[in-house]
Amino acid sequence: MRSLTHVIALAALLCPLPAIAQQQPSGAPTAPPVVGDSLDGSTSVPAETSTLLFNGAVPRNGFMVQPRGNDCVINDHGSARFITGPNGPAGFSIANGTPFITPPGYKPMGPVNVICTSVTYVAARAW
């Protein structure tokens, strides 16, 4: 009589299962497929001047921006602006050194603009 281990091994050879090693662990975020090359939009942003990143190209799948020097505002739906009042800035506020990364599946609405309180180097990548 064959042992259960031998029966399972024989069944695995005769009926292979899909490759489990290629599957994401449950709960892990799934990245969207990347189409095209990545872009480097890193630049020095003049003080209080809304500046286009990526030479005005709209990122196809998403982007990441990290200011290095001062707090900034980033916007992909028009010019980035500082606004005081109940509506806050036109865009997303990013603290110095903190990366802003678009969520998986997000498609930018338009060209990415950034504005900073003083001259700031901004590291930026798009994909």
C-alpha positions in Angstrom: 0.0 0.0 0.0 1.3 3.4 -0.9 1.7 6.1 1.7 -0.4 9.3 1.5 2.8 11.3 0.7 3.4 9.2 -2.4 -0.2 9.6 -3.6 -0.1 13.4 -3.1 3.3 13.6 -5.0 1.9 11.5 -7.9 -1.2 13.7 -8.0 0.9 16.8 -8.1 2.9 15.5 -11.1 -0.2 14.4 -13.0 -2.4 17.5 -12.2 0.0 20.5 -11.8 -1.5 23.6 -10.0 -0.9 27.2 -11.1 2.3 28.7 -9.9 1.6 29.9 -6.4 5.0 31.7 -6.1 3.8 34.3 -8.6 0.8 35.3 -6.6 0.7 38.4 -4.4 0.2 37.7 -0.7 -3.3 38.4 0.3 -3.8 42.0 1.4 -0.8 43.3 -0.6 -1.6 46.2 -2.9 -1.5 45.4 -6.6 0.3 47.9 -8.7 -1.3 49.0 -12.0 0.5 47.9 -15.2 3.0 50.5 -16.4 2.7 51.6 -20.0 5.7 53.5 -21.5 8.8 54.8 -20.0 9.2 56.6 -16.7 9.9 60.4 -16.7 12.2 62.4 -14.5 10.7 65.8 -13.7 13.1 66.8 -11.0 13.8 70.5 -11.0 14.6 73.6 -8.9 11.3 75.5 -8.2 11.5 79.3 -7.9 10.0 80.9 -4.8 6.2 81.2 -5.0 6.0 80.4 -8.7 3.7 77.6 -10.0 6.1 75.4 -12.1 5.2 72.6 -14.5 6.9 69.3 -13.9 7.8 66.7 -16.6 8.1 69.5 -19.3 4.3 69.8 -19.2 3.7 66.1 -20.1 0.8 64.4 -18.3 2.0 61.3 -16.6 0.2 58.2 -18.0 -0.2 56.2 -14.8 0.9 58.2 -11.8 3.7 60.3 -10.3 5.8 60.9 -7.2 7.0 64.2 -5.9 9.3 65.0 -2.9 10.3 68.6 -2.0 13.8 69.0 -0.5 14.1 72.2 1.3 10.6 73.7 2.0 6.9 72.8 2.1 5.2 72.8 -1.3 1.8 72.5 -2.9 1.2 70.1 -5.9 -1.7 70.0 -8.3 -2.6 68.1 -11.4 -5.8 70.0 -12.1 -4.6 73.5 -12.9 -1.9 75.8 -11.4 -0.7 75.0 -7.9 -1.5 78.0 -5.6 -1.3 79.0 -2.0 -4.7 80.1 -0.8 -5.5 81.3 2.7 -9.1 80.7 3.8 -11.5 77.9 4.3 -10.7 76.1 1.0 -7.0 75.9 1.6 -4.4 75.5 -1.2 -5.2 74.6 -4.8 -3.7 71.2 -4.7 -2.1 68.9 -2.1 0.2 70.3 0.6 3.5 68.4 0.9 5.8 68.8 3.9 9.5 69.2 3.3 11.1 65.7 2.7 7.7 63.9 2.5 7.0 62.1 -0.7 3.6 62.4 -2.4 2.8 59.3 -4.4 -0.4 58.9 -6.4 -2.4 55.9 -5.3 -2.5 52.7 -7.5 -4.9 53.1 -10.4 -4.9 56.9 -10.3 -4.6 58.7 -13.7 -3.5 62.3 -13.4 -6.1 64.8 -14.7 -3.5 67.1 -16.4 0.0 68.5 -16.2 1.6 68.4 -12.8 2.3 71.8 -11.2 4.2 72.6 -8.0 4.7 75.8 -6.0 6.9 76.2 -2.9 7.3 79.0 -0.3 11.0 79.6 -1.4 13.5 78.2 -3.9 13.3 74.4 -3.5 14.7 71.4 -5.3 11.8 69.0 -6.1 12.5 65.3 -7.0 9.8 64.0 -9.3 9.2 60.8 -11.2 6.2 59.8 -13.4 5.3 56.5 -14.8 
